[in-house]
Amino acid sequence: MQALGTLPRRGQHWITTRIDRQPTRWRWILAGPVAFILSILAMAGLPTVLPAGAGGVNHLVLPVVLFPLLWSSFIVWPVASTALPRVATTYLGLGALLLTLITLSFLT
């Protein structure tokens, strides 16, 4: 018989994923190399969506200036979150979106 605290509540599904089995390893992966790769992709993809500005260079300077802020936010979220599969899914979607922006900038 299971203890009362281990039973799933109504509406909750207890699916154990690979991320749930080794959370410390995945926190290191998501907060380390994945955060760095995402911040570089954001730095490369943001000039395609930012306006050019009066001097014509703001769309290039802003992502470079925002790089430390992006990198630190990509590091903090996996470390502080309790839902690591959600973080991994969001990072995967954000990476796909940024790669699409970069690809479209080369095609046009």
KEKE-3310 file (N, C-alpha, C; in steps of 0.2 Angstrom, whole numbers, plus 5000, padded with zeros to 4 digits):
npx = (5004:5003:5010:5000:5005:5011:5003:4996:4987:4971:4969:4982:4996:5009:5022:5037:5051:5067:5074:5068:5074:5087:5090:5100:5111:5105:5101:5114:5118:5108:5109:5122:5131:5120:5113:5123:5124:5111:5111:5120:5114:5103:5109:5113:5101:5092:5095:5087:5074:5074:5072:5081:5085:5091:5105:5107:5113:5108:5101:5111:5119:5112:5108:5121:5125:5115:5118:5125:5114:5104:5111:5113:5100:5096:5104:5099:5086:5085:5091:5084:5071:5058:5052:5060:5058:5049:5057:5067:5059:5055:5067:5071:5061:5063:5076:5074:5066:5074:5084:5077:5074:5087:5090:5080:5085:5096:5091:5084)
npy = (4994:5011:5026:5040:5052:5050:5047:5052:5067:5072:5074:5075:5069:5057:5056:5049:5056:5056:5067:5070:5059:5062:5075:5084:5083:5087:5100:5106:5104:5111:5124:5127:5123:5123:5135:5145:5142:5145:5159:5164:5161:5169:5181:5181:5180:5190:5203:5202:5205:5216:5234:5245:5258:5276:5278:5266:5256:5250:5239:5229:5232:5231:5217:5213:5220:5216:5203:5198:5199:5191:5178:5177:5176:5164:5155:5156:5152:5137:5133:5138:5132:5121:5113:5105:5098:5106:5118:5113:5110:5122:5129:5121:5124:5138:5138:5132:5142:5153:5148:5147:5161:5165:5157:5162:5175:5174:5169:5179)
npz = (5000:4996:5003:5009:5005:4993:4983:4967:4965:4960:4943:4941:4933:4935:4927:4925:4918:4909:4913:4925:4933:4934:4940:4944:4935:4923:4927:4927:4914:4907:4912:4909:4896:4887:4890:4886:4872:4868:4872:4863:4851:4852:4852:4839:4832:4836:4829:4817:4821:4828:4826:4815:4819:4822:4818:4811:4817:4829:4829:4829:4839:4851:4854:4857:4868:4877:4879:4891:4900:4894:4895:4909:4913:4906:4913:4927:4927:4925:4936:4947:4945:4948:4939:4928:4915:4909:4907:4899:4888:4884:4881:4870:4861:4860:4855:4843:4837:4836:4828:4816:4814:4811:4800:4791:4789:4782:4770:4765)
capx = (5000:5007:5008:4995:5008:5014:4998:4995:4981:4966:4971:4990:4999:5015:5026:5044:5055:5074:5076:5066:5078:5094:5089:5106:5115:5101:5102:5121:5118:5103:5112:5129:5132:5113:5112:5128:5122:5105:5112:5124:5109:5099:5113:5113:5094:5089:5095:5082:5068:5075:5072:5088:5087:5093:5111:5107:5117:5105:5099:5117:5122:5107:5110:5128:5124:5110:5121:5126:5107:5101:5115:5112:5093:5096:5107:5095:5079:5085:5094:5079:5065:5057:5049:5065:5055:5046:5063:5070:5055:5055:5073:5071:5057:5067:5082:5071:5063:5080:5087:5072:5076:5094:5090:5077:5089:5101:5087:5081)
capy = (5000:5017:5031:5044:5058:5048:5046:5058:5071:5071:5078:5075:5063:5057:5053:5050:5057:5056:5073:5069:5054:5064:5082:5088:5083:5091:5107:5108:5104:5117:5130:5128:5124:5125:5143:5148:5141:5149:5166:5166:5161:5175:5187:5181:5180:5196:5208:5201:5207:5223:5240:5248:5264:5282:5277:5260:5250:5248:5232:5225:5233:5229:5210:5212:5223:5212:5196:5196:5198:5184:5173:5176:5173:5157:5151:5156:5148:5130:5132:5139:5129:5114:5109:5104:5096:5112:5122:5110:5110:5129:5130:5118:5129:5145:5137:5131:5149:5157:5145:5149:5168:5166:5155:5167:5181:5172:5167:5185)
capz = (5000:4995:5008:5007:5002:4987:4978:4963:4966:4955:4937:4940:4930:4937:4922:4926:4912:4910:4916:4932:4936:4936:4940:4945:4929:4919:4929:4925:4906:4905:4915:4907:4888:4883:4891:4882:4865:4867:4872:4856:4846:4853:4849:4831:4829:4837:4824:4812:4823:4831:4821:4814:4823:4818:4815:4807:4820:4835:4829:4830:4846:4857:4856:4860:4875:4881:4880:4898:4903:4892:4897:4916:4914:4904:4919:4933:4927:4926:4943:4952:4943:4950:4933:4923:4909:4906:4905:4893:4882:4882:4878:4864:4857:4859:4850:4836:4834:4835:4822:4811:4812:4808:4793:4787:4788:4776:4764:4762)
cpx = (5004:5005:5004:4999:5011:5009:4997:4988:4977:4968:4978:4992:5007:5019:5034:5048:5063:5077:5074:5071:5084:5093:5096:5110:5111:5101:5109:5121:5114:5106:5119:5129:5125:5112:5117:5126:5116:5106:5116:5119:5104:5102:5113:5106:5091:5089:5090:5075:5068:5075:5079:5090:5090:5100:5112:5111:5114:5103:5105:5120:5118:5108:5116:5128:5120:5113:5122:5119:5104:5105:5113:5104:5092:5099:5102:5089:5080:5087:5088:5072:5064:5054:5054:5062:5052:5052:5066:5066:5055:5061:5074:5067:5060:5072:5079:5069:5069:5084:5083:5074:5082:5094:5086:5080:5094:5097:5084:5086)
cpy = (5006:5022:5036:5050:5056:5047:5053:5061:5070:5076:5078:5069:5063:5053:5055:5051:5056:5061:5073:5064:5057:5072:5086:5088:5087:5098:5110:5108:5110:5124:5132:5128:5126:5133:5147:5148:5145:5157:5168:5166:5167:5181:5187:5182:5187:5202:5208:5204:5214:5228:5242:5254:5270:5281:5271:5255:5248:5241:5227:5226:5231:5222:5209:5215:5219:5205:5194:5195:5192:5178:5171:5173:5166:5152:5150:5152:5140:5128:5133:5135:5122:5109:5109:5102:5102:5117:5119:5110:5118:5131:5127:5122:5135:5144:5136:5138:5153:5155:5147:5156:5169:5163:5159:5173:5180:5171:5174:5190)
cpz = (5000:5001:5005:5003:4995:4981:4974:4965:4960:4949:4936:4937:4932:4932:4924:4920:4914:4914:4924:4936:4938:4935:4940:4939:4924:4920:4926:4917:4904:4907:4912:4899:4885:4884:4887:4875:4864:4867:4865:4851:4846:4850:4842:4828:4830:4832:4818:4814:4826:4825:4821:4818:4819:4815:4811:4811:4827:4835:4829:4837:4852:4859:4859:4867:4880:4882:4887:4902:4901:4895:4905:4917:4911:4909:4925:4933:4928:4934:4948:4951:4946:4944:4927:4916:4905:4904:4899:4887:4879:4879:4871:4859:4855:4854:4843:4833:4832:4829:4816:4809:4809:4801:4788:4785:4782:4770:4761:4760)
residu = (MET:GLN:ALA:LEU:GLY:THR:LEU:PRO:ARG:ARG:GLY:GLN:HIS:TRP:ILE:THR:THR:ARG:ILE:ASP:ARG:GLN:PRO:THR:ARG:TRP:ARG:TRP:ILE:LEU:ALA:GLY:PRO:VAL:ALA:PHE:ILE:LEU:SER:ILE:LEU:ALA:MET:ALA:GLY:LEU:PRO:THR:VAL:LEU:PRO:ALA:GLY:ALA:GLY:GLY:VAL:ASN:HIS:LEU:VAL:LEU:PRO:VAL:VAL:LEU:PHE:PRO:LEU:LEU:TRP:SER:SER:PHE:ILE:VAL:TRP:PRO:VAL:ALA:SER:THR:ALA:LEU:PRO:ARG:VAL:ALA:THR:THR:TYR:LEU:GLY:LEU:GLY:ALA:LEU:LEU:LEU:THR:LEU:ILE:THR:LEU:SER:PHE:LEU:THR)
# end
